[in-house]
Structures are given as C-alpha cells and as structure tokens.
Amino acid sequence: MYIVIGAGGFLGSHIVKNIISATDEGCIAVVRDKNSVTETDRAKSFVCDVTKKEDIKSLSLYIKGFKQIKCVYLAAYHNIDKVEENADLAYNVNVEALENFLNAVNIESLFFSSTDAVYGEGGPDRRFKETDELNPVNIYGEQKILAEKLTLEYGGHVLRLPLLMGKSLSLHKKHFYDTLEERLIFGQKTEMFTDFVRSALDYGTTAGIIAKLCETPRKNLPKILNIGGDRGLSKYDIGIRLCEKLGADKNLVIPAESDNSGVFSAKRAEYALLDNGLLKNVLDINEICFDIFT
C-alpha cells in the first residue's frame, strides 16, 4: 500500500497516476481538499491537514490496518518568497508537521521530497553531488535541511528535486505551464527568466522516477538521491522548447532577467545543477531529460 502526502499538488497527482499505472498496489491520496484528486478503485483520498495533530492521528488510525506501507511525503510550504515573509508559519509546515507525522505513523519506507535549494549557489560548470556541503541562500533551503535530518533519523530516503514544470492533472487548477501553452497557441507574448538555471524536469518524468525508486529494494537505495535532468535549463529555455513542440514563433517567448522584474524578494541561487549519476546507477538508465510533451 502507498500513501502520498500532498497528493493534491501538481507532482503529487502525477505520482498517484504513476503508482496506479506502474504497480498493482493501492494508494491513499492524502489531501487537504477532497476534490483535488480523482478517486478510482485503487486510489482513495483521505482529507488531512498535516499541520493539525488531530488530523495526523486520524490518518494514523486509518492506515493502521495496512501492511508494508510506502509513503511519499510531498507536503510543503514551498513558495520561497512567502517562506521568507512567514518563516514561523513555513517552519510549522516544513519541519514541525513532518516531525509530528513521523512520530505518529508506522510505515515501512519513507521518501521525502527535498530541493536543490539546500546546496546554495553553484556555477555553470558545477554539478552538486549528494555528498557536497550544504550552504542554502534562503530560509526555505535551511528548513528543508532540518526536514532532511528528521527523515534520515527516521530511516527514510531524501529525494532532492530541481525546478519542476508541466501539465496539471487537476480539473480545478492550472499550472503556469498550462497557461504558457495556451498563450503560445493564441500567439500571445510571455516574458520568461533566463537566469536561475536548474536541472529542470517535468512532473511526469519526475513522478515516474519516484515510483521506480519506491519499487526498488531498500537495500539498493542510497539514503540521499538527486533527481534532476541531464541539461541545465532556465524557464526561458523551457519556453523555447515548448514553442518548438507547438510550432509556435519563438519570438513569443521574451527573455527577461529577474533582477529587473521585481517579482522575487528572497534570494535564489543563480545556478543549482544536480549531479544525477548516482540516480542513473540505481535505476540503470542512461538519460534523464525534460519531456516537453507531459
């Protein structure tokens, strides 16, 4: 049995889909809003606010009868700017809620979604390895390091994720990627940042990788794994790729720099590229790329 905490999010919904398609097991999709996930015979939703101890207790009692539970934990307050503005609230979601969850539930294996933000500033020719020193440049990265420590103390696995984009599977909310696709189809221009280069991946590819890791014998799994694409991509690069997919005019994607936008308040690393060699060895794959079609 699987439980996915944060199943109503963009990545979470893709993970539930991959678990159902790639395994014979059932999945409990833990969400804050019951309407955020589509239920099937093998995927059932459970409404739970992880910041509320009474909700966590209810979840613990609900899953008590299941054996060999694999948990993918995605719940997070992950808007970097809002984390800076509301550090205490973010800490409650990103650290305390995880600690309360781990103290309350009994699961066989835990896969915790972390972030490339734990590494800090890199460079165009540097790819961070799992063993590199952690030096985050913002509070979000600092909080994720604390959550990683809790995960490792529990005996779980830490998955460090890059910038993620892609189509939403929800009928109730669009991702920026969906809006961008619509704008390009209708010939509307959109500014996209050329800075903040990441080992970006789409939700579908990332979810497929996580599902495979969950099915891999734990003895073969490192405690910490980078999940990232082979190429460093900015949001502008992704926009250009989407133009190529749609046959749209590339001039519709306008290059912009974040310093001139006034959009962000919190500091971000300009480069945070992930070395994915360990992941490739574990899954015996040669290439990990952003799939513009998902």
Salt bridges, closest charged atoms under 4 A:
GLU25 OE2 - LYS70 NZ 3.74
GLU39 OE2 - LYS34 NZ 3.50
ASP49 OD2 - ARG32 NH2 3.60
ASP81 OD2 - ARG268 NH2 3.08
ASP116 OD2 - ARG198 NE 3.51
ASP132 OD2 - ARG126 NH2 3.87
GLU148 OE1 - ARG160 NH2 2.70
GLU181 OE1 - LYS167 NZ 2.39
GLU181 OE2 - LYS245 NZ 3.05
GLU182 OE2 - LYS174 NZ 2.72
GLU215 OE2 - LYS70 NZ 3.13
ASP230 OD1 - LYS280 NZ 2.91
GLU244 OE2 - LYS250 NZ 3.02
ASP275 OD2 - LYS129 NZ 2.96
